Amino acid sequence: MTFTILHNKNCSKSRACILILESEKVDFKIRDYIKDPLSIDEVKHLIQNLLGNKFDILRNKTEKDFDNNDLIKFIFENQKDLQRPIFFDGKNYIVCRPPDKVLDYI
């Protein structure tokens, strides 16, 4: 199984998560979603398969009165507002805060 991390190089937590995966010799792909934004279908998949509260995916913790479609549209249009790092284990997406949370999913 190949794991994927949705990464923003400017995020220290995201860089720390990558270092953890490398130190554990995990085979994974890095997806820089700033340079290579998620498609609307990828955002839908992310929301549908996110472990935890769907609003954990947003950096701004202000609870928004969004249904799933509004949230998908907001994330698609504002990907810089995604919480990070986001780890995909082949089935589910996990917001890895703190970064060592990734160890529970490899």
Backbone as a chain_set.jsonl record, in Angstrom:
{"seq": "MTFTILHNKNCSKSRACILILESEKVDFKIRDYIKDPLSIDEVKHLIQNLLGNKFDILRNKTEKDFDNNDLIKFIFENQKDLQRPIFFDGKNYIVCRPPDKVLDYI", "coords": {"N": [[0.846, -1.177, 0.0], [0.539, 2.21, -0.81], [1.076, 5.139, 0.867], [-0.113, 8.535, 1.244], [0.77, 11.906, 1.712], [-0.754, 14.963, 2.167], [0.653, 17.904, 1.579], [2.134, 20.977, 2.649], [4.796, 22.874, 2.049], [5.52, 25.035, 3.595], [4.68, 24.57, 6.129], [5.498, 23.702, 9.345], [4.612, 21.509, 10.849], [3.765, 19.752, 8.894], [6.178, 19.245, 7.574], [7.483, 17.99, 9.69], [5.963, 15.664, 9.968], [6.573, 14.355, 7.582], [9.285, 13.837, 8.054], [9.042, 11.987, 10.145], [7.755, 9.853, 8.804], [9.75, 9.235, 6.941], [11.826, 8.467, 8.67], [10.776, 6.161, 9.686], [10.919, 4.601, 7.541], [8.85, 4.416, 5.654], [6.978, 3.832, 2.736], [5.828, 6.35, 0.828], [3.902, 8.918, -0.815], [4.315, 12.342, -1.636], [2.122, 14.973, -1.824], [2.025, 18.073, -2.896], [-0.234, 20.222, -2.301], [-0.523, 22.881, -2.765], [0.983, 23.613, -5.002], [-0.06, 21.723, -6.717], [-3.124, 21.655, -6.863], [-6.009, 20.144, -5.271], [-8.542, 18.38, -7.003], [-12.078, 18.933, -7.517], [-13.392, 16.491, -7.171], [-11.47, 15.109, -5.688], [-11.483, 16.61, -3.35], [-14.086, 16.058, -2.468], [-13.792, 13.291, -1.968], [-11.929, 13.423, 0.095], [-13.42, 14.72, 2.166], [-15.506, 12.862, 2.508], [-14.123, 10.684, 3.5], [-12.757, 11.403, 5.756], [-11.375, 11.007, 8.919], [-12.787, 11.784, 11.997], [-14.095, 14.997, 13.055], [-15.574, 16.864, 10.483], [-14.947, 19.55, 10.314], [-12.459, 19.748, 11.357], [-10.686, 19.791, 9.355], [-10.264, 22.327, 8.546], [-8.159, 25.166, 8.883], [-8.85, 27.526, 10.175], [-10.636, 27.52, 12.969], [-13.214, 28.372, 13.258], [-16.479, 27.501, 13.525], [-18.349, 26.847, 10.802], [-21.454, 27.331, 9.198], [-21.922, 25.09, 7.361], [-23.132, 22.805, 4.985], [-22.258, 19.552, 3.67], [-21.831, 19.969, 0.896], [-21.395, 22.754, 0.724], [-19.089, 22.928, 2.28], [-17.284, 21.388, 0.773], [-17.138, 22.969, -1.554], [-16.061, 25.328, -0.424], [-13.547, 24.435, 0.515], [-12.387, 23.555, -1.901], [-12.125, 25.991, -3.221], [-10.465, 27.363, -1.493], [-7.905, 26.199, -0.747], [-5.584, 26.731, 0.631], [-6.422, 27.095, 3.177], [-6.648, 24.637, 4.328], [-6.188, 22.414, 7.035], [-3.12, 21.009, 8.17], [-0.565, 18.554, 8.638], [-2.158, 16.34, 6.253], [-2.858, 13.029, 6.182], [-3.158, 10.212, 4.116], [-4.202, 6.981, 4.327], [-4.776, 5.083, 2.467], [-7.344, 4.416, 2.755], [-8.613, 6.133, 4.589], [-8.548, 9.635, 5.485], [-6.488, 11.543, 7.595], [-6.052, 14.121, 9.87], [-3.025, 15.006, 10.933], [-2.222, 16.029, 13.661], [-0.959, 16.14, 16.715], [2.087, 15.803, 14.704], [3.172, 13.206, 15.155], [1.009, 11.595, 15.326], [0.634, 10.256, 13.013], [1.944, 7.86, 13.263], [0.144, 6.057, 14.278], [-1.2, 5.12, 12.095], [0.328, 3.863, 10.209]], "CA": [[0.0, 0.0, 0.0], [1.26, 3.472, -0.824], [0.452, 6.208, 1.629], [0.056, 9.87, 0.672], [0.632, 13.038, 2.624], [-1.082, 16.236, 1.539], [1.743, 18.663, 2.18], [2.451, 22.368, 2.351], [6.198, 22.99, 2.46], [5.676, 26.132, 4.548], [4.113, 24.15, 7.404], [6.468, 22.927, 10.134], [3.991, 20.234, 11.248], [3.784, 18.904, 7.711], [7.578, 18.814, 7.4], [7.776, 17.046, 10.774], [5.287, 14.412, 9.638], [7.384, 13.733, 6.534], [10.492, 13.311, 8.708], [8.635, 10.787, 10.873], [7.533, 8.795, 7.82], [11.057, 8.844, 6.395], [12.599, 7.76, 9.704], [10.157, 4.84, 9.828], [11.132, 3.951, 6.237], [7.53, 4.19, 5.068], [6.818, 4.197, 1.333], [4.715, 7.3, 0.735], [3.977, 9.98, -1.812], [4.047, 13.699, -1.161], [1.297, 15.775, -2.727], [2.046, 19.49, -2.555], [-1.541, 20.665, -2.801], [-0.449, 24.295, -3.147], [1.436, 23.598, -6.4], [-0.911, 20.782, -7.447], [-4.366, 21.685, -6.084], [-6.943, 19.031, -5.33], [-9.726, 18.561, -7.851], [-13.333, 18.912, -6.754], [-13.642, 15.09, -6.802], [-10.546, 14.763, -4.612], [-11.987, 17.263, -2.135], [-15.237, 15.248, -2.044], [-13.255, 12.056, -1.407], [-11.322, 13.811, 1.359], [-14.479, 14.973, 3.158], [-16.242, 11.62, 2.738], [-13.277, 9.678, 4.144], [-11.995, 12.042, 6.822], [-11.629, 10.543, 10.283], [-12.994, 12.904, 12.913], [-15.024, 16.062, 12.71], [-15.247, 17.412, 9.163], [-14.412, 20.903, 10.436], [-11.043, 19.651, 11.739], [-9.917, 19.944, 8.124], [-10.051, 23.759, 8.321], [-7.197, 25.817, 9.784], [-9.622, 28.461, 10.983], [-11.545, 26.642, 13.694], [-14.549, 28.925, 13.346], [-17.495, 26.589, 12.984], [-19.132, 27.466, 9.741], [-22.735, 26.667, 9.003], [-21.78, 24.481, 6.051], [-23.435, 21.398, 4.756], [-21.104, 18.953, 2.992], [-21.596, 20.599, -0.412], [-20.787, 24.067, 0.973], [-17.731, 22.692, 2.768], [-16.5, 20.945, -0.386], [-16.908, 24.15, -2.402], [-15.168, 26.231, 0.292], [-12.194, 23.865, 0.5], [-11.897, 23.581, -3.275], [-11.777, 27.364, -3.571], [-9.576, 27.941, -0.471], [-7.096, 25.077, -0.288], [-4.572, 27.21, 1.574], [-7.038, 27.051, 4.502], [-6.678, 23.267, 4.834], [-5.299, 22.043, 8.132], [-2.088, 20.111, 7.679], [-0.576, 17.678, 7.466], [-3.251, 15.39, 6.067], [-2.29, 11.744, 5.795], [-4.108, 9.266, 3.538], [-3.673, 5.635, 4.558], [-5.325, 4.195, 1.452], [-8.78, 4.314, 3.02], [-9.071, 7.313, 5.324], [-7.704, 10.816, 5.643], [-6.301, 11.866, 8.996], [-5.301, 15.333, 10.161], [-1.975, 14.544, 11.85], [-1.844, 17.018, 14.664], [0.431, 16.424, 16.393], [2.598, 15.005, 13.594], [3.413, 11.799, 15.465], [-0.259, 10.872, 15.186], [0.774, 9.428, 11.81], [2.442, 6.548, 13.664], [-1.008, 5.183, 14.533], [-1.853, 4.736, 10.832], [1.266, 3.226, 9.247]], "C": [[0.891, 1.24, 0.0], [0.438, 4.516, -0.082], [0.718, 7.539, 0.929], [-0.067, 10.897, 1.783], [0.325, 14.272, 1.789], [-0.256, 17.277, 2.286], [1.774, 20.1, 1.714], [3.851, 22.594, 2.91], [6.435, 24.096, 3.485], [5.192, 25.776, 5.953], [5.106, 23.265, 8.159], [5.899, 21.583, 10.566], [3.994, 19.248, 10.085], [5.197, 18.378, 7.449], [7.959, 17.791, 8.467], [7.146, 15.682, 10.494], [6.07, 13.656, 8.564], [8.648, 13.129, 7.137], [10.19, 12.034, 9.49], [8.46, 9.62, 9.905], [8.858, 8.305, 7.229], [11.866, 8.051, 7.419], [12.058, 6.351, 9.944], [10.274, 4.024, 8.54], [9.812, 3.522, 5.579], [7.547, 4.647, 3.614], [5.602, 5.116, 1.231], [4.984, 8.315, -0.369], [3.681, 11.304, -1.134], [3.244, 14.423, -2.221], [1.302, 17.209, -2.213], [0.782, 20.109, -3.14], [-1.575, 22.165, -3.108], [-0.026, 24.395, -4.617], [0.524, 22.764, -7.281], [-2.243, 20.65, -6.7], [-5.232, 20.439, -6.299], [-8.087, 19.369, -6.273], [-10.963, 18.54, -6.965], [-13.663, 17.479, -6.322], [-12.71, 14.634, -5.683], [-10.978, 15.395, -3.288], [-13.19, 16.483, -1.597], [-14.765, 13.968, -1.361], [-12.637, 12.324, -0.032], [-12.388, 13.978, 2.446], [-15.215, 13.682, 3.5], [-15.446, 10.614, 3.554], [-12.394, 10.251, 5.253], [-12.379, 11.437, 8.167], [-11.761, 11.76, 11.184], [-14.004, 13.893, 12.378], [-14.624, 16.696, 11.382], [-14.674, 18.821, 9.235], [-12.975, 20.913, 10.936], [-10.133, 19.89, 10.539], [-9.587, 21.417, 7.841], [-9.08, 24.336, 9.343], [-7.904, 26.795, 10.704], [-10.719, 27.649, 11.665], [-12.948, 27.215, 13.867], [-15.523, 27.943, 12.723], [-18.327, 27.363, 11.967], [-20.419, 26.677, 9.593], [-22.768, 26.098, 7.59], [-22.409, 23.106, 6.056], [-22.24, 20.845, 3.977], [-20.804, 19.627, 1.662], [-20.944, 21.971, -0.269], [-19.339, 23.915, 1.423], [-16.81, 22.273, 1.625], [-16.155, 22.137, -1.277], [-15.913, 25.102, -1.735], [-13.732, 25.717, 0.239], [-11.601, 23.913, -0.897], [-11.405, 24.972, -3.653], [-10.728, 27.988, -2.639], [-8.647, 26.876, 0.1], [-5.987, 25.492, 0.667], [-5.098, 27.178, 3.003], [-7.181, 25.635, 5.058], [-5.731, 23.124, 6.019], [-4.278, 21.065, 7.584], [-1.218, 19.663, 8.835], [-1.812, 16.779, 7.452], [-2.639, 14.122, 5.494], [-3.404, 10.853, 5.265], [-3.502, 7.878, 3.634], [-4.169, 4.606, 3.547], [-6.828, 4.03, 1.594], [-9.328, 5.612, 3.615], [-8.036, 8.428, 5.305], [-7.664, 11.175, 7.123], [-5.537, 13.178, 9.085], [-4.298, 14.95, 11.249], [-1.451, 15.686, 12.705], [-2.024, 16.373, 16.011], [0.954, 15.473, 15.311], [2.817, 13.527, 13.913], [2.134, 10.96, 15.5], [-0.206, 9.927, 13.992], [1.226, 8.021, 12.16], [1.315, 5.553, 13.933], [-1.609, 4.606, 13.255], [-0.915, 4.113, 9.806], [1.478, 1.761, 9.593]], "O": [[1.88, 1.301, 0.73], [-0.737, 4.736, -0.376], [1.646, 7.661, 0.129], [-0.903, 10.77, 2.678], [1.036, 14.59, 0.835], [-0.45, 17.498, 3.482], [1.484, 20.41, 0.558], [4.058, 22.51, 4.12], [7.455, 24.088, 4.173], [5.285, 26.595, 6.867], [5.503, 22.209, 7.669], [6.642, 20.604, 10.642], [4.201, 18.05, 10.277], [5.38, 17.201, 7.137], [8.676, 16.832, 8.181], [7.762, 14.651, 10.768], [6.205, 12.435, 8.644], [9.04, 12.022, 6.768], [10.996, 11.104, 9.495], [8.958, 8.523, 10.157], [9.056, 7.105, 7.043], [12.519, 7.069, 7.066], [12.798, 5.458, 10.356], [9.786, 2.897, 8.463], [9.689, 2.426, 5.033], [8.065, 5.718, 3.298], [4.478, 4.702, 1.518], [6.12, 8.534, -0.79], [2.9, 11.377, -0.185], [3.643, 14.478, -3.384], [0.657, 17.518, -1.211], [0.736, 20.471, -4.316], [-2.56, 22.66, -3.656], [-0.605, 25.166, -5.382], [0.355, 23.065, -8.463], [-2.471, 19.667, -5.996], [-5.19, 19.788, -7.343], [-8.54, 20.512, -6.33], [-10.889, 18.167, -5.794], [-14.163, 17.274, -5.216], [-13.116, 13.856, -4.82], [-10.849, 14.779, -2.23], [-13.295, 16.273, -0.389], [-15.274, 13.601, -0.302], [-12.809, 11.532, 0.894], [-12.25, 13.422, 3.535], [-15.517, 13.438, 4.668], [-16.033, 9.773, 4.234], [-11.397, 9.639, 5.636], [-13.558, 11.362, 8.511], [-10.93, 12.667, 11.133], [-14.677, 13.648, 11.377], [-13.455, 17.028, 11.181], [-13.982, 19.249, 8.311], [-12.331, 21.963, 10.943], [-8.943, 20.16, 10.7], [-8.738, 21.718, 7.002], [-9.169, 24.03, 10.532], [-7.584, 26.878, 11.889], [-11.628, 27.148, 11.002], [-13.782, 26.615, 14.545], [-15.41, 27.595, 11.548], [-18.918, 28.399, 12.271], [-20.445, 25.472, 9.844], [-23.531, 26.552, 6.737], [-22.246, 22.336, 7.003], [-21.311, 21.588, 3.66], [-19.637, 19.838, 1.33], [-20.05, 22.32, -1.039], [-18.467, 24.675, 1.002], [-15.682, 22.756, 1.526], [-15.01, 22.291, -1.701], [-15.019, 25.626, -2.399], [-12.808, 26.478, -0.048], [-10.436, 24.273, -1.064], [-10.385, 25.113, -4.327], [-10.163, 29.032, -2.963], [-8.612, 26.677, 1.314], [-5.503, 24.665, 1.44], [-4.311, 27.227, 3.949], [-7.762, 25.442, 6.126], [-4.617, 23.646, 6.006], [-4.561, 20.36, 6.616], [-1.15, 20.317, 9.875], [-2.42, 16.501, 8.486], [-1.984, 14.148, 4.452], [-4.465, 10.745, 5.879], [-2.425, 7.621, 3.094], [-4.002, 3.402, 3.744], [-7.503, 3.565, 0.675], [-10.37, 6.115, 3.193], [-6.837, 8.203, 5.137], [-8.68, 11.117, 7.815], [-4.493, 13.335, 8.451], [-4.692, 14.608, 12.364], [-0.367, 16.221, 12.472], [-3.152, 16.086, 16.41], [0.329, 14.45, 15.035], [2.663, 12.68, 13.034], [2.192, 9.744, 15.686], [-0.913, 8.919, 13.957], [0.922, 7.079, 11.429], [1.514, 4.343, 13.827], [-2.439, 3.7, 13.319], [-1.312, 3.862, 8.668], [2.226, 1.066, 8.905]]}, "num_chains": 1, "name": "protein.A"}
